[in-house]
């Protein structure tokens, strides 16, 4: 009735810095990699599970260019590579989140697509340094 289903096993991406502390308005870099396996594309996503009702998805192609980003154009992203070389070709995927907003604080996931195995997946937590979120309330 059904043919064989291809088995896909995820591989843990290498996360050199699992937490990147930041302040609102600063640029922050998130980074993950494979063990020197070339990447055909990589994705960074942040879900809206933190109740801020904003979801982000950014795709970086094999030319180290941002190919897909949030459609509203309000947020800026750039490819980031620590080694200053052919990043994806060496298995490196980094994202610079420019002028970070409260909507971008939280857990970012990376998915690295290679031709050999994977996908490679990992997470980087981006919390605020100090209490910068402003909450206002009235005592009754």
C-alpha positions as CSV (number, residue, x, y, z in Angstrom):
1,X,0.0,0.0,0.0
2,X,2.7,2.5,1.0
3,X,6.2,2.6,-0.3
4,X,9.2,2.9,2.0
5,X,9.4,6.1,3.9
6,X,12.8,7.8,3.9
7,X,14.3,8.1,7.3
8,X,15.7,11.5,8.1
9,X,17.8,11.9,11.2
10,X,18.5,15.3,12.6
11,X,22.1,16.0,13.7
12,X,23.0,18.4,16.5
13,X,24.5,21.6,15.2
14,X,27.6,23.0,16.9
15,X,26.7,26.0,19.0
16,X,29.8,27.7,20.2
17,X,27.8,30.2,22.4
18,X,24.3,29.0,23.4
19,X,23.4,32.3,25.0
20,X,23.9,35.7,23.5
21,X,23.0,38.5,26.1
22,X,22.0,41.8,24.5
23,X,20.4,45.2,25.1
24,X,17.5,46.6,23.1
25,X,18.7,48.6,20.1
26,X,22.0,46.7,19.9
27,X,23.2,44.3,17.1
28,X,23.5,40.7,18.2
29,X,25.1,37.8,16.4
30,X,23.9,34.2,16.6
31,X,26.0,31.4,15.1
32,X,25.8,27.6,14.5
33,X,27.8,25.2,12.4
34,X,28.4,21.7,11.1
35,X,31.7,19.8,11.4
36,X,33.1,21.4,8.2
37,X,30.3,20.0,6.0
38,X,29.3,22.5,3.3
39,X,25.8,24.0,3.8
40,X,23.5,24.5,0.9
41,X,21.2,26.8,2.9
42,X,20.5,27.7,6.5
43,X,17.5,29.0,8.3
44,X,17.1,31.0,11.6
45,X,13.7,31.0,13.1
46,X,12.2,32.5,16.3
47,X,8.7,31.3,17.2
48,X,6.0,33.3,18.9
49,X,5.8,30.9,21.8
50,X,6.8,33.7,24.2
51,X,3.4,35.3,23.8
52,X,4.8,38.3,21.9
53,X,2.9,37.2,18.8
54,X,5.8,37.8,16.4
55,X,7.4,35.0,14.5
56,X,10.6,35.4,12.5
57,X,12.1,33.2,9.8
58,X,15.3,34.2,7.8
59,X,16.9,32.0,5.1
60,X,20.5,32.4,4.0
61,X,21.4,30.9,0.6
62,X,24.7,29.3,-0.6
63,X,26.0,32.7,-1.7
64,X,25.8,33.9,1.9
65,X,22.9,36.2,1.1
66,X,19.7,36.8,3.0
67,X,17.1,35.2,0.7
68,X,14.0,35.3,2.8
69,X,13.1,37.5,5.7
70,X,10.0,38.9,7.5
71,X,7.8,40.6,5.0
72,X,7.1,43.8,6.9
73,X,10.6,45.2,6.3
74,X,10.6,46.6,9.8
75,X,13.5,44.4,11.0
76,X,17.0,44.2,9.6
77,X,19.2,41.1,9.3
78,X,22.6,40.4,7.8
79,X,24.7,37.3,7.2
80,X,27.4,36.9,9.9
81,X,30.5,34.8,9.7
82,X,33.1,34.7,12.4
83,X,35.8,33.2,10.2
84,X,35.5,35.8,7.4
85,X,35.7,33.1,4.7
86,X,33.3,31.1,2.6
87,X,30.9,30.7,5.5
88,X,28.3,28.2,4.3
89,X,30.9,26.3,2.2
90,X,32.8,25.7,5.5
91,X,29.7,24.8,7.5
92,X,29.2,28.1,9.2
93,X,25.9,29.9,9.5
94,X,25.6,33.2,11.4
95,X,22.9,35.8,11.6
96,X,23.3,39.4,12.7
97,X,20.1,40.8,14.1
98,X,20.4,44.5,13.8
99,X,18.9,47.0,16.3
100,X,17.2,44.2,18.2
101,X,13.7,44.8,19.4
102,X,11.7,43.2,22.3
103,X,10.0,41.0,19.7
104,X,13.3,39.4,18.7
105,X,14.3,38.5,22.3
106,X,14.0,34.7,23.0
107,X,15.0,31.4,21.6
108,X,16.3,31.3,18.0
109,X,16.6,28.0,16.2
110,X,19.1,27.2,13.4
111,X,18.5,24.6,10.7
112,X,21.5,23.8,8.4
113,X,20.8,21.9,5.2
114,X,23.7,19.8,3.8
115,X,23.9,17.4,0.9
116,X,25.2,14.6,3.0
117,X,23.2,14.2,6.3
118,X,21.0,16.2,8.5
119,X,19.4,18.6,8.8
120,X,21.7,19.9,11.5
121,X,19.6,21.8,14.2
122,X,20.4,23.9,17.2
123,X,19.2,26.7,19.4
124,X,20.7,30.0,20.7
125,X,18.9,31.9,23.5
126,X,18.9,35.7,23.2
127,X,17.9,37.2,26.5
128,X,18.0,40.8,27.6
129,X,20.9,42.0,29.8
130,X,19.2,43.5,32.8
131,X,15.5,44.3,33.0
132,X,14.9,46.4,30.0
133,X,11.3,45.5,29.2
134,X,9.0,48.2,30.4
135,X,5.9,47.1,32.2
136,X,3.3,49.5,33.4
137,X,0.4,48.7,35.7
138,X,-1.9,50.5,38.1
139,X,-2.4,49.4,41.7
140,X,-6.1,49.5,42.6
